[in-house]
Amino acid sequence: MAIEKVVAFFKQYGLDKKIQQFDQSSATVELAAQALHCQPCRIAKTLSFIVNDKPVLIVAAGDAKIDNAKFKAQFKTKPVMIAFDQVEEKIGHAVGGVCPFAVNEGVRVYLDVSLKRFETVFPACGSSNSAIELTVDQLQKYSHYVAWIDVCKNWN
């Protein structure tokens, strides 16, 4: 199960005890915000795309939406989300628990600038009922991100 991979990943940094697991689902931004008692914008949602036949994750603020024109300018292709039934195979986590930690080899992670306005954010941890609170600096460090990008709208 993906949550175990993420727990093991964070254990090497001494952060595994910071992972929260809930009795209720945190599979959507709204459900995660309810479980964490925080604003939906502070949920660091992880979106799965195929870019040039390779899996790409974009971590963005919970209130941000992908801007097709910005995405195309960044990646030179239109945004194509990974099909629901292929996400786990391509990324290593199932929909609802997709996160930028302990992902399959070759998955590139990008962080959207919509996250930079927060001191801490809450990404999932590989299951549909988990999250961890990280500073934006920690998110950078542990996601092994490629770059900060600006591909979202409706957040500022």
Long-range contacts (C-beta under 8 A, 24 or more apart in sequence): 1-126, 1-127, 2-88, 2-92, 2-93, 2-94, 2-97, 2-102, 2-126, 2-127, 3-97, 3-125, 3-126, 3-127, 3-130, 4-126, 5-92, 5-102, 5-126, 6-93, 6-99, 6-101, 6-102, 6-125, 6-126, 6-130, 7-125, 8-102, 9-101, 9-102, 9-142, 10-101, 10-125, 10-132, 10-142, 13-142, 15-132, 15-138, 15-142, 18-132, 18-133, 18-134, 19-125, 19-130, 19-131, 19-132, 20-130, 20-131, 20-132, 20-133, 21-127, 21-129, 21-130, 22-129, 22-130, 22-131, 23-129, 24-129, 25-96, 25-128, 25-129, 26-124, 26-128, 26-129, 26-130, 26-131, 27-95, 27-96, 27-97, 27-128, 27-129, 28-96, 29-62, 29-63, 32-62, 32-122, 32-124, 32-131, 33-62, 35-129, 35-131, 36-122, 36-131, 36-133, 38-122, 41-118, 41-155, 42-118, 42-120, 42-121, 42-122, 43-121, 43-122, 43-123, 43-131, 44-115, 44-121, 44-122, 44-123, 44-134, 44-139, 45-123, 46-98, 46-99, 46-100, 46-123, 46-124, 47-81, 47-98, 48-81, 48-82, 48-87, 48-90, 48-91, 48-98, 49-79, 49-80, 49-81, 49-82, 50-80, 50-81, 50-82, 50-90, 51-75, 51-77, 51-80, 51-108, 52-77, 54-106, 54-108, 55-82, 55-90, 55-91, 55-104, 55-106, 55-107, 55-108, 56-107, 56-108, 56-109, 56-110, 57-91, 57-98, 57-100, 57-103, 57-107, 57-108, 57-109, 57-110, 58-110, 58-111, 58-112, 58-149, 58-151, 59-100, 59-109, 59-110, 59-111, 59-112, 59-115, 59-123, 59-139, 59-143, 59-145, 60-112, 60-114, 60-115, 60-151, 60-152, 60-155, 61-112, 61-114, 61-115, 61-117, 61-118, 61-121, 61-152, 61-155, 63-114, 63-154, 63-155, 64-112, 64-114, 64-152, 64-153, 64-154, 64-155, 65-152, 65-153, 65-154, 65-155, 66-151, 66-152, 66-153, 67-151, 67-152, 67-153, 70-150, 70-151, 70-152, 70-153, 71-151, 74-149, 74-150, 74-151, 93-124, 93-126, 94-128, 96-124, 96-127, 96-128, 97-124, 97-125, 97-126, 97-127, 97-128, 97-130, 98-124, 99-123, 99-124, 99-125, 99-126, 100-139, 100-142, 100-143, 100-144, 100-145, 101-125, 101-126, 101-142, 101-143, 102-126, 108-146, 109-143, 109-144, 109-145, 109-146, 110-145, 110-146, 110-147, 110-148, 110-149, 110-151, 111-139, 111-140, 111-143, 111-145, 111-147, 111-148, 111-149, 112-148, 112-149, 112-150, 112-151, 112-152, 113-148, 113-149, 113-150, 113-152, 114-152, 114-155, 114-156, 115-139, 116-148, 117-156
